[in-house]
Amino acid sequence: MRRNQLLLALQIVQADLAEVKAISVPFYNASSSAVSGDLGAKEGPNRCSTCNKRVGLMGFKCRCGNLFCGSHRYTDKHDCPFDYRTPGRDAIAKANLLVKAEKLDKI
């Protein structure tokens, strides 16, 4: 069983290496930086979507897709547009199936 796991891990690593080799890196020329300024643009630091405070590693991702600091992480603090009711209802409907008794024959 251990050998199967190792073979599977080896196949995954080899597949990842094949993907890495397939990716080509464009040549960066100093004279082309004046033409296209967005080529080497880095993503800025993680910031709270409400107060724009830097959150670093402690940022909280919400179901609405935004990143928030510790004080704005709750849905009522950042006016979250995500509808929590519908997924909750769907989960309850899947968990509690309808139980219905068979009809009795009339005498």
C-alpha positions as CSV (number, residue, x, y, z in Angstrom):
1,M,0.0,0.0,0.0
2,R,2.9,2.3,0.8
3,R,4.4,1.6,-2.6
4,N,1.2,2.6,-4.3
5,Q,1.1,5.9,-2.5
6,L,4.7,6.6,-3.4
7,L,4.0,5.8,-7.1
8,L,1.0,8.0,-7.1
9,A,3.0,10.9,-5.5
10,L,5.7,10.4,-8.1
11,Q,3.2,10.6,-11.0
12,I,1.8,13.8,-9.6
13,V,5.2,15.3,-9.2
14,Q,6.2,14.3,-12.8
15,A,2.9,15.8,-14.1
16,D,3.7,19.1,-12.3
17,L,7.2,19.1,-13.7
18,A,5.8,18.6,-17.2
19,E,3.5,21.6,-16.7
20,V,6.4,23.8,-15.4
21,K,8.5,22.9,-18.4
22,A,5.6,23.7,-20.8
23,I,5.3,27.3,-19.4
24,S,7.5,29.7,-21.3
25,V,8.9,32.9,-19.7
26,P,8.9,35.9,-21.9
27,F,12.2,37.7,-22.4
28,Y,12.4,40.9,-20.5
29,N,14.1,43.7,-22.3
30,A,15.0,47.0,-20.5
31,S,14.0,49.1,-23.6
32,S,10.5,47.5,-23.6
33,S,9.8,48.6,-20.1
34,A,9.1,52.1,-21.3
35,V,6.5,50.7,-23.7
36,S,4.7,48.3,-21.3
37,G,4.7,49.4,-17.7
38,D,2.4,46.6,-16.5
39,L,4.8,43.7,-17.4
40,G,6.6,43.6,-14.0
41,A,3.7,44.9,-11.8
42,K,3.4,43.2,-8.5
43,E,0.2,42.7,-6.5
44,G,0.0,45.2,-3.6
45,P,-0.2,44.2,0.0
46,N,-3.3,42.6,1.4
47,R,-5.7,45.3,2.6
48,C,-9.1,45.4,4.2
49,S,-11.9,46.1,1.7
50,T,-13.7,48.4,4.2
51,C,-11.0,50.4,6.0
52,N,-8.1,49.8,3.6
53,K,-5.9,48.7,6.5
54,R,-3.0,46.3,5.8
55,V,-3.9,42.9,7.0
56,G,-0.9,40.8,6.0
57,L,-1.3,37.1,6.9
58,M,-4.2,37.8,9.3
59,G,-6.7,38.7,6.6
60,F,-10.1,37.1,6.7
61,K,-11.7,36.0,3.4
62,C,-15.5,36.3,3.3
63,R,-17.9,34.4,1.3
64,C,-18.6,37.5,-0.7
65,G,-15.0,37.2,-2.0
66,N,-13.4,40.2,-0.3
67,L,-10.6,40.4,2.3
68,F,-11.2,42.0,5.7
69,C,-9.3,42.9,8.9
70,G,-10.2,41.6,12.3
71,S,-12.7,44.3,13.1
72,H,-14.6,44.0,9.7
73,R,-14.5,40.2,9.3
74,Y,-18.1,39.8,10.5
75,T,-21.0,40.1,7.9
76,D,-22.8,42.8,9.8
77,K,-19.6,45.0,10.0
78,H,-19.0,45.1,6.3
79,D,-22.5,44.9,4.9
80,C,-21.9,41.6,3.2
81,P,-24.0,41.1,0.0
82,F,-23.7,37.3,0.2
83,D,-27.1,35.5,0.8
84,Y,-26.5,33.1,3.7
85,R,-30.1,32.0,3.8
86,T,-30.3,30.1,0.5
87,P,-27.3,27.8,1.0
88,G,-28.6,27.1,4.6
89,R,-32.0,26.2,3.3
90,D,-30.5,23.9,0.6
91,A,-28.3,22.1,3.2
92,I,-31.3,21.6,5.5
93,A,-33.4,20.3,2.6
94,K,-30.7,17.8,1.6
95,A,-30.2,16.6,5.2
96,N,-33.9,16.2,6.1
97,L,-35.5,14.2,3.4
98,L,-39.3,14.1,3.2
99,V,-40.7,11.1,5.1
100,K,-44.1,10.1,3.9
101,A,-46.1,7.1,5.0
102,E,-47.8,4.9,2.5
103,K,-51.6,5.3,2.1
104,L,-53.8,2.8,3.8
105,D,-56.4,0.9,1.7
106,K,-59.9,1.8,2.7
107,I,-62.2,-1.0,3.8
